[in-house]
Amino acid sequence: MHSKEEIDFAQWHLSAAYLIPLEQGTLLEFVSSVGRMTYDYSREYKETVVENNQSDRHSTYYGEHRYIENKDHTTTFGLEANYHITLLDNLKASAGLSYQHISDADDKHELVYQLELA
């Protein structure tokens, strides 16, 4: 019996941001992004069985070979807007809204909001 399995996963993501300073201590941020994930899977399975019976000179041969391959990819596109404010020297807050479109594997749209205090 022989079995071989290979998995390959690759991902890249590119983002660009544009910052607009507003009043003192506040900032508006716009971000756009694109990305891609690729998944490749392959499995090979071989089995060979040989039985020899010397008394009646009979041989039995059984062989099986299977090869499974699966490839998939997902592309993402996103837009994001964030508002940042400095409340104190060491206290900052931000609020944002983002949209992400995921295509190819599962075609779906997501709207996300975020609140952050750091």
Order of alpha helices (4+ residues) and beta strands (2+ residues): beta-beta-beta-beta-beta
